[in-house]
Amino acid sequence: MINANYPVLVDFSAEWCGPCKVMSGILDQLKSHFGNRATILKVDIDKNPRVAKIYQIQSVPTLLLFKKGNIIWRQSGVVFIEHLKNILEQHI
């Protein structure tokens, strides 16, 4: 999926993480806004430790934006919706 020609935003999170719950609501709004122009996925680091290790996730939430298999943007912490919209619009 990360090899797609459109942006794929991956949210690395954990159920015990308070800021991750904030990001969840923001990402739901993004899904509504972008529809099928971008894909937004959630990866629980506790259920997928191997994937978290591959991408060197050291804190949650961490967002990675992929396009054509490449990481084109990365940020840890809560990211506000307007900033995420701008990032995604640049890569659609």
Steps between C-alpha positions, in 0.01 A plus 500: 500500500784744576620454142192676360523803270287696744596606857466246779509650850586248772425584862714299741316503832413305813175452691653632824614825333290810575635714211430206266131529586511868401666404169232239437231769480716719277569208265128418479440857380782463246346181363172682444678792333723303262281198425678270256771755408711378795507199729530534876603196703550438870768265635497402867864468607413252775327266255756556223839542671691370197357771275570764767860382518545507121393866491687587822192623684621626837199704610130509427322640321738502207371569150674383183388603153587259219475538125627239256659313792706795620463689825443859393410650837525398866399664826442394860241648732158644435479671161213740442257436217584807292868406493415143397266625226782717361748213508261260325391758239866548403531131412167421335 
